[in-house]
């Protein structure tokens, strides 16, 4: 597959807790150069980043990250604040505690509330697959579909594991027809990226593919 086609669905990501603005600018510059789907960055950098890219690149940020157990009111506030600062896409973490307690309606209501707060912007729901049973993963596909979010996403990349081929295939099988899949966490090669895409991933969260491109760049950009 053409590497450009892969990069078109990548959320080029930097979410490290020690990330500096100078490092963030490199991520933004690379995302613009290689024409990725977005740059996914911490909320505290959204306003500065949105001004820096000046409409040339969608800015994505994370909500309730990485543990997901803040209250719905906090997640809604975070979402509204991020969008006011220029975020075009929101990746929220579910309350895994609520899922383990089988509080399914609470989770659906929270996703719905955050989706409403997005005001038409894209919402991706991170379910942290590495912490879930297969039954819980399937249940989350149902809940995300019912809540109206645009994407279901595998992982934060900050827990015990990232995206797996089996999880993406499972999610694709059980989500509604209007819900897309984002694989994130541990995607380290174009071969892996293409495999995830073949299994039904519509978006990929990674920084490693751009690093590969920069190491092999012949001066043309690809």
GITADA-V258757 format. One line per field, one symbol per residue. burial: 1 if it has 9 or more other C-alpha atoms within 8 Angstrom, else 0. A space follows every 50 residues. Layout:
burial->???
This chain:
burial->00000111111111000010000110110111011111111110111011 00100011111111100110010111011101101111111111110110 00110011111111101100011111111101000111011111101011 11111110101110101111110110001111111111110111111011 1111111111011000100001
